[in-house]
Each structure stands twice: as structure tokens, then as C-alpha cells.
Amino acid sequence: MRVSSEPTASDSDKAAAFTRFVESAEPRLRIALAASLGQEQGRDAVSEAFAWGWEHWDRLAAMENPIGYLYRVGRSSIRDPKRPVFAPAPVSQQPRIEPGLPAALKRLSERQRVVVVLVHGFDWTHVEVADLLGVNPPTVATHLRRALAKLRKSLKVSIDV
């Protein structure tokens, strides 16, 4: 029996399907992991998650929530997560964000930080964040409410109703 090293049609179909998946999923996964781990560790986690995804593509493709699963794969690939590093607010021009926001975000729990960044920074819906984190939308709302209260307190901002 002769074994061929040339790719088969199914190999190229698999590669094409995985490439399409990565093109659509990568921006959302990168944003979520950066919100969770910071830019540098988030980038590493995305690479690890997609490497795992390629090796287990048949299994991943059949999942109901593959991006959520890869989020957890990426999170667990970072063995010793450091406190996330967020870029400081620009000081040379009128800041587009509150200068104390990066430090205030660091002080939130990881789950609260991820929820507030995805919902308010990237306009994700509560359902989208819930799918990613594997929780219910009301849980996302609770984390968001608590995170915003902590941010307001940390930044000394009040809401007049």
C-alpha cells in the first residue's frame, strides 16, 4: 500500500473551513482575551487557542459555542497570569478616556473587567458576553452593575438621577 503525502481534498476543505472560522472569530477572541489578560498575554492566549483549535478542528467545528470554548482554552493556556497591563491614557492631547481608567480597570476582578470592557468598550450585547463566558445574561448584568459602581467610586464619579 502506498501512502501519499499530498494533501487530500478533505484536508484542503478542513484548512479552508478553519481559515474562515479564524477570520471571523479572531477579532472577538483577541478583544475578549486582551480584556481578560492584557494586551501581551492576551495575544499569546489567542495564538495558543487557535493552535489548539487547529489540532482539534473536527471537535471544535461541531461545538455550539466554539469562540467561548477557545476563550477558556486561551485563558487556561496562560499558566501564571500576571496582572493585565493596559496602555495609559494619552497625555499629549485631550484624552479620549478618563486618565485614571486603566488603573481603575486593573482593580476590578477579571470577570468584571471583561464584562465592562466588552459591553461598554466594544458594544457586545449581554447575550454575546454570556455566551463567551459560559454564564447567563443576568449574571453579566450583575457583573456589569458591580463593575460600574466600583469604577465610579474609584474615579470619584457620581450619577445624578
RAWO-V311413 format. One record per pair of residues at least 12 apart in sequence whose C-alpha atoms are under 10 Angstrom apart, sorted by the first residue. I is the first residue (numbers start at 1). J is the second residue. D is the distance in Angstrom with one decimal. If there is no record, write none. Layout:
<<I/J/D> <I/J/D>>
This chain:
<<14/54/9.3> <14/57/7.9> <14/58/8.5> <14/61/9.9> <15/54/8.6> <15/57/9.3> <17/57/9.2> <17/61/8.8> <18/50/9.4> <18/53/8.4> <18/54/7.1> <18/57/7.2> <18/58/9.6> <18/60/9.7> <18/61/8.4> <19/54/9.4> <21/53/10.0> <21/61/8.8> <21/66/9.5> <21/67/9.5> <22/50/7.6> <22/53/9.3> <22/54/9.7> <22/67/9.7> <24/67/10.0> <25/50/9.8> <25/66/8.9> <25/67/6.6> <25/70/9.6> <26/46/7.7> <26/47/9.6> <26/50/8.6> <26/67/8.8> <27/46/9.7> <28/67/8.2> <28/71/9.7> <28/118/9.3> <28/122/9.3> <28/124/9.5> <28/132/9.6> <29/42/9.0> <29/43/9.6> <29/45/9.4> <29/46/6.8> <29/49/9.1> <29/50/9.8> <29/67/6.7> <29/68/8.4> <29/70/7.8> <29/71/6.5> <29/74/9.0> <29/132/8.9> <30/42/6.6> <30/43/6.7> <30/44/9.6> <30/45/8.4> <30/46/6.0> <30/47/9.3> <30/71/9.0> <30/74/9.8> <31/43/9.3> <31/46/9.5> <31/114/9.3> <31/117/8.9> <31/118/7.7> <31/121/9.8> <31/122/8.3> <32/46/9.5> <32/67/10.0> <32/68/9.8> <32/71/7.5> <32/114/6.7> <32/115/9.0> <32/117/8.4> <32/118/6.9> <32/122/9.6> <32/129/8.9> <32/132/8.4> <32/133/9.6> <33/45/7.0> <33/46/7.1> <33/70/9.9> <33/71/6.8> <33/72/9.3> <33/74/7.4> <33/75/7.2> <33/114/8.3> <34/46/8.9> <34/84/8.2> <34/85/9.2> <34/86/8.9> <34/114/8.6> <34/117/9.6> <35/84/8.2> <35/85/9.7> <35/86/8.8> <35/105/9.4> <35/110/8.3> <35/111/9.3> <35/112/9.9> <35/113/6.7> <35/114/5.1> <35/115/8.5> <35/116/9.0> <35/117/6.3> <35/118/7.5> <35/121/9.7> <36/71/9.7> <36/75/8.1> <36/81/9.9> <36/83/9.4> <36/84/7.3> <36/106/10.0> <36/109/9.4> <36/110/5.8> <36/111/7.4> <36/112/9.3> <36/113/6.9> <36/114/5.4> <36/115/9.1> <36/117/9.1> <36/118/9.9> <37/74/9.8> <37/75/7.9> <37/78/8.9> <37/81/7.1> <37/82/7.6> <37/83/7.2> <37/84/4.9> <37/85/7.8> <37/86/9.4> <37/110/8.0> <37/113/9.8> <37/114/9.0> <38/81/9.6> <38/82/8.8> <38/83/7.7> <38/84/4.1> <38/85/4.9> <38/86/6.0> <38/87/9.1> <38/106/9.4> <39/84/7.5> <39/85/6.7> <39/86/6.9> <39/87/8.6> <40/84/8.4> <40/85/7.8> <40/86/9.4> <41/74/9.5> <41/75/9.3> <41/77/9.8> <41/78/7.4> <41/81/7.6> <41/82/8.2> <41/83/9.6> <41/84/7.7> <41/85/8.8> <42/74/8.0> <42/75/8.3> <42/78/8.9> <42/81/9.9> <42/84/8.8> <43/74/9.4> <44/74/8.1> <44/75/9.8> <44/77/8.6> <44/78/8.0> <45/70/9.3> <45/71/8.4> <45/72/9.5> <45/73/8.0> <45/74/4.3> <45/75/6.4> <45/76/8.3> <45/77/6.2> <45/78/6.5> <46/70/8.2> <46/71/8.0> <46/73/8.9> <46/74/5.8> <46/75/8.8> <46/77/9.3> <47/74/7.9> <47/77/9.7> <48/70/9.0> <48/73/7.7> <48/74/6.0> <48/75/9.3> <48/76/9.5> <48/77/6.6> <48/78/8.9> <49/67/9.5> <49/69/8.9> <49/70/5.3> <49/71/7.2> <49/72/8.3> <49/73/5.5> <49/74/4.7> <49/75/8.5> <49/76/9.2> <49/77/7.7> <50/67/10.0> <50/70/7.3> <50/71/9.8> <50/73/9.0> <50/74/8.3> <51/70/9.9> <51/74/9.8> <52/70/8.2> <52/73/7.8> <52/74/8.9> <52/77/9.8> <53/66/8.9> <53/67/9.8> <53/69/9.4> <53/70/7.2> <53/73/9.0> <64/131/9.8> <65/131/7.1> <65/132/7.7> <65/134/9.0> <66/131/9.8> <66/132/8.9> <67/131/8.6> <67/132/6.6> <67/133/9.7> <68/128/9.5> <68/129/9.0> <68/130/9.0> <68/131/6.2> <68/132/4.0> <68/133/6.3> <68/134/6.9> <69/131/9.5> <69/132/7.6> <69/133/8.7> <69/134/8.6> <70/132/9.0> <71/132/6.9> <71/133/7.8> <71/134/9.9> <72/132/8.6> <72/133/8.0> <72/134/9.3> <83/106/7.3> <83/107/9.4> <83/110/9.4> <84/102/9.8> <84/105/9.3> <84/106/6.7> <84/107/10.0> <84/110/9.1> <85/102/8.4> <85/103/9.1> <85/105/9.9> <85/106/7.8> <86/101/9.4> <86/102/5.8> <86/103/8.0> <86/105/8.5> <86/106/8.0> <87/102/7.0> <87/103/9.5> <88/100/8.3> <88/101/8.4> <88/102/6.2> <88/103/8.2> <89/101/7.8> <89/102/7.3> <89/103/9.9> <98/155/8.4> <99/155/9.5> <100/151/9.7> <100/154/8.6> <100/155/6.7> <101/151/7.9> <101/152/9.9> <101/154/8.9> <101/155/7.4> <103/151/9.9> <103/154/9.3> <103/155/9.7> <104/147/10.0> <104/150/8.3> <104/151/6.1> <104/152/9.2> <104/153/9.5> <104/154/6.3> <104/155/7.2> <105/117/8.7> <105/147/8.8> <105/148/9.9> <105/150/9.3> <105/151/7.3> <105/154/9.4> <107/147/9.8> <107/150/8.8> <107/151/8.8> <107/154/8.9> <108/146/9.4> <108/147/6.7> <108/148/9.5> <108/150/7.4> <108/151/8.0> <109/143/9.4> <109/147/8.2> <111/133/8.6> <111/140/8.9> <111/143/7.2> <111/144/9.2> <111/147/9.1> <112/140/8.5> <112/141/10.0> <112/142/9.0> <112/143/5.2> <112/144/6.3> <112/145/8.9> <112/146/7.5> <112/147/5.4> <112/148/8.7> <112/150/9.7> <113/143/8.7> <113/144/8.5> <113/147/7.1> <113/148/9.5> <113/151/9.9> <114/129/8.6> <114/133/9.2> <114/140/9.8> <114/143/9.3> <114/144/9.2> <114/147/9.7> <115/129/6.8> <115/130/8.9> <115/133/9.1> <115/139/10.0> <115/140/6.6> <115/141/8.6> <115/142/9.7> <115/143/6.8> <115/144/6.0> <115/145/9.8> <115/147/8.2> <116/129/9.8> <116/140/9.1> <116/141/9.7> <116/143/8.0> <116/144/5.6> <116/145/8.8> <116/146/9.6> <116/147/6.7> <116/148/7.4> <116/151/9.8> <117/144/9.4> <119/140/9.4> <119/141/9.8> <119/144/8.2> <120/144/9.3> <125/137/9.0> <125/140/9.6> <126/138/8.0> <126/139/9.0> <126/140/6.1> <126/141/6.9> <126/144/9.3> <127/140/8.2> <127/141/9.8> <128/140/9.7> <129/141/9.9>>
